[in-house]
Amino acid sequence: MDINSLSEADKVRLVNQRWSSADTIWEIVTVIITANLKIYKNNPDYISSSIAIQRKSKVRANRVFRNMESVINALIANPPKPNFIPTQDTDGAKKLSATLQKYFAKKYDDINVKEQIRKGFRNLYFSRLIVLKPFWNSVTNDFDVRSIDPCNIRVSPQSTKEVETSFVIEEVSDNLLSVVARFPAKKEELLQKSGFTSATGEVEAFLQNPVITYREAWIDNEVLFTYNAMLLGQIKNPTWDWDGLRVTEDEATMLSTAEGQERRDLMTGIRGEQGMRAEPTEGEMGPESTGPALQAYLFNHFDFPRKPYIFATIFNNENTPIGQTDMITQAAPLQENVDRRKQDIDENASLVNGQVKVDSSVMTKADAQKLRFEARGVI
């Protein structure tokens, strides 16, 4: 069924249903990330309650934190950068590929891709899932990339990479005024849904400007935006060129072979004539056209529309987005044992350097002198 045939209410239901269909996987992610973050932050709550009650010493040696950050620093020390290979064995193609490689290598540093990968690796340790999102940054008017919190995204429970999932849904948090500016047609509804319903609601919204969370759903070839039970908007996949340039068959052949300045001049001429050319009719002449047949020259790198999300996991042997285990889960028992030994040493040191007082009504001095102490054996 085509998404466009659904009503607005059904489109919202579609997004909510796709989101909830991945609950079984993300319940695991939520539990994992909560437990692993406690260990990473050196929080003793990960130790069993019976042990925590017995402990008096707060000494802990967080090997997990140190080892995890050391591995991440080693991985991103010299990460792979974009590599461009000429598709034709000509001087022009080789020069173009070298120029592009230098440009994108510079952009790689300018937008600090290394730091986004560092955040992604941390998420991989915490939740068994790394998610990166290439996107067009409207502030800098250039492409960019950011690491996405795995808790804020949903994909098909049977997928292991982007091309395998039928949907990607992201929960996006932004201030109310920014969301209103993005979806001006829904201004009144957004204000009401956010609790600003009085005559001064718009002023209060401007003064408070609360952060709200809406969903950005990439389903099939459409992108749906929903907030609560409201459809904010819908667009075609913006990463795909749906229209292209209207060109003749001869121009299409010339574009496939032209290079350098020749190609740029040809493209400039074609763009300048777009307003005078009939709409493409799959290679056939338009009903009002008296010129040659026109076709769409599309500017697409991939063979089909893609969703701008890169996700991966480790230690996986099934068709799921997350692996069977992770490094922190494996290291947790060892970390707990290291903490026990460190705390034993600390408590023993406190015992040796301290004093033991015995109630004479319970034990005589002679009996007290015969006592042998063990770790945590404080009377």
SVG drawing of the C-alpha trace seen along z (x, -y; Angstrom):
<svg xmlns="http://www.w3.org/2000/svg" viewBox="-8 -38 57 55">
<polyline fill="none" stroke="black" stroke-width="0.4" points="0.0,0.0 1.2,-3.5 1.8,-5.7 0.2,-8.7 -3.1,-6.9 -3.4,-6.9 -5.1,-9.6 -3.1,-11.8 -4.3,-9.8 -3.3,-6.5 0.2,-7.9 0.7,-8.8 -0.5,-5.3 1.9,-3.8 4.9,-5.7 3.9,-4.6 3.4,-1.0 6.8,-0.8 8.4,-2.3 6.7,0.1 7.6,3.1 11.2,2.8 10.4,2.7 11.7,6.2 15.1,5.2 15.3,1.8 14.2,3.1 17.5,5.0 19.3,1.9 17.8,-0.1 18.8,2.5 22.3,2.9 23.1,-0.8 21.8,-1.5 24.0,1.3 27.1,0.4 26.9,-3.3 27.0,-2.6 30.2,-0.7 31.7,-3.3 30.9,-6.1 32.5,-4.1 29.1,-3.8 29.1,-0.9 25.5,-0.2 26.4,2.5 27.7,4.6 25.1,7.0 23.1,5.5 24.4,8.1 28.0,7.1 27.2,3.4 25.6,3.6 28.7,5.3 31.2,2.9 32.5,0.0 35.4,-0.9 34.7,-3.1 37.9,-2.1 37.3,-1.2 39.8,-0.8 37.8,-1.4 39.7,0.7 36.7,0.7 36.8,-3.1 40.6,-3.2 40.7,-0.3 37.7,-1.4 39.0,-4.9 42.4,-3.6 41.0,-1.3 38.8,-4.1 41.8,-6.5 43.8,-3.8 40.9,-3.2 40.5,-6.9 44.2,-7.8 44.4,-7.3 40.9,-6.5 40.3,-5.8 39.4,-8.9 37.5,-9.3 39.3,-7.6 38.4,-8.6 39.3,-6.4 38.9,-7.7 36.3,-5.8 38.1,-6.6 41.7,-6.2 42.1,-9.8 44.2,-12.7 41.0,-14.7 39.4,-12.0 42.6,-11.4 42.9,-15.1 39.3,-15.4 39.5,-12.4 42.7,-13.8 41.1,-17.2 37.9,-15.6 40.0,-13.5 41.9,-16.5 38.7,-18.5 36.8,-15.8 39.9,-15.1 39.9,-18.7 36.1,-18.7 36.7,-15.5 38.8,-17.6 36.7,-20.7 33.5,-19.1 35.4,-17.0 34.3,-13.6 36.8,-12.0 35.0,-13.3 31.6,-12.0 33.2,-8.6 34.6,-8.7 31.0,-9.3 29.8,-6.5 32.3,-4.1 31.3,-5.0 27.7,-4.2 28.9,-0.9 30.4,0.0 27.4,-1.1 24.5,0.2 26.1,2.6 25.0,0.2 26.8,-2.6 24.6,-5.0 26.0,-7.8 23.8,-10.2 25.1,-12.1 22.9,-15.2 22.7,-18.6 23.5,-21.2 21.2,-24.2 23.3,-26.5 26.6,-26.0 24.8,-25.2 27.0,-22.2 27.0,-18.4 27.7,-17.2 27.6,-14.1 26.7,-13.4 26.5,-10.4 23.0,-9.4 22.0,-8.1 20.9,-4.5 18.0,-5.0 16.5,-7.6 16.3,-5.5 14.3,-2.4 15.0,-0.1 13.6,3.2 14.3,5.9 15.5,8.2 18.0,5.8 21.8,5.6 22.4,2.6 20.6,-0.3 19.8,1.3 18.0,4.2 15.6,2.1 12.2,1.0 12.2,-2.0 14.3,-4.2 12.6,-6.4 14.5,-8.9 13.2,-10.9 14.5,-14.5 14.5,-16.9 14.5,-20.6 13.1,-23.8 9.5,-24.7 10.2,-27.8 12.6,-25.9 10.0,-23.2 7.4,-25.9 9.7,-27.5 10.3,-24.2 6.5,-23.4 4.8,-26.8 1.6,-25.3 1.2,-23.5 2.0,-26.5 -1.4,-26.7 -1.6,-23.0 2.0,-22.8 1.3,-25.6 -1.8,-23.8 -0.2,-20.4 2.6,-22.0 0.1,-23.6 0.0,-27.2 -3.7,-27.7 -4.6,-31.1 -4.6,-34.4 -1.1,-35.0 0.0,-31.5 2.3,-32.7 4.1,-35.1 4.5,-32.5 5.8,-30.0 8.4,-32.7 9.4,-33.3 9.6,-29.7 10.5,-28.0 10.4,-24.5 12.2,-21.5 9.8,-19.0 10.5,-15.7 9.0,-14.7 9.6,-11.7 11.3,-11.7 10.3,-8.6 12.0,-7.4 9.6,-4.8 9.8,-3.5 10.5,-6.6 8.8,-9.1 9.8,-11.0 7.0,-11.6 7.2,-14.0 4.9,-13.4 4.4,-14.9 2.1,-13.1 -1.0,-12.3 -0.3,-15.0 1.3,-14.8 3.6,-17.7 4.6,-17.2 5.6,-14.8 8.3,-15.0 9.8,-12.7 13.2,-11.3 15.4,-14.5 18.6,-12.5 17.4,-11.4 17.1,-13.4 13.5,-12.7 13.3,-15.2 16.8,-15.7 17.4,-17.8 15.3,-17.5 17.7,-16.6 17.6,-15.2 19.1,-11.8 22.0,-13.5 22.7,-15.7 22.5,-12.7 25.2,-10.9 27.4,-14.0 27.1,-14.4 28.2,-10.8 31.5,-11.5 32.2,-15.2 34.8,-16.3 36.1,-19.4 35.1,-22.8 33.3,-21.2 30.9,-19.4 30.4,-22.5 29.5,-24.6 27.1,-22.0 25.4,-21.7 25.1,-25.5 23.4,-25.7 21.0,-22.8 20.0,-24.4 19.3,-27.7 16.8,-26.1 14.9,-24.1 12.0,-26.6 11.4,-26.2 11.4,-22.4 8.4,-20.2 8.1,-17.8 9.7,-14.4 7.3,-11.7 9.5,-8.6 11.3,-9.2 8.2,-10.1 7.4,-13.5 5.1,-15.6 1.6,-16.4 2.6,-20.0 6.3,-19.5 7.6,-20.0 11.2,-19.3 13.2,-16.1 12.0,-13.7 13.2,-14.6 14.3,-12.4 15.2,-13.0 19.0,-13.1 19.1,-12.2 22.0,-13.1 22.0,-10.0 25.0,-8.1 23.1,-5.0 20.8,-2.8 17.8,-3.5 16.8,-6.0 18.7,-5.5 18.1,-6.4 20.8,-8.7 21.7,-6.4 24.7,-4.2 24.4,-1.6 26.4,1.4 27.1,3.8 29.7,6.3 29.5,10.0 26.5,10.7 25.5,14.0 21.8,13.3 19.7,11.0 19.3,8.3 20.6,4.8 22.5,5.6 25.1,8.3 24.9,11.0 27.2,9.4 29.6,6.5 33.0,5.7 31.7,4.1 29.4,6.9 32.3,9.4 34.6,7.2 32.0,6.5 32.7,9.7 36.5,9.0 35.9,5.4 33.8,6.4 36.5,8.8 39.2,6.2 37.1,3.8 36.7,6.5 40.5,7.0 41.2,3.3 38.6,2.8 40.0,5.8 43.4,4.1 41.9,0.8 39.9,2.3 42.8,4.4 45.0,1.3 42.3,-0.5 42.1,2.4 45.8,2.7 46.2,-1.0 43.1,-1.2 42.0,-0.1 39.8,2.8 37.6,2.2 36.0,5.2 33.2,5.1 34.6,6.8 31.2,8.2 31.3,10.1 34.9,11.2 38.0,11.1 41.2,9.4 43.0,12.7 40.4,14.0 40.5,10.8 44.2,11.1 43.8,14.5 41.5,13.1 42.7,13.6 41.3,11.1 40.3,11.7 39.3,9.3 36.2,7.4 36.4,9.3 35.8,6.2 34.1,6.9"/>
</svg>
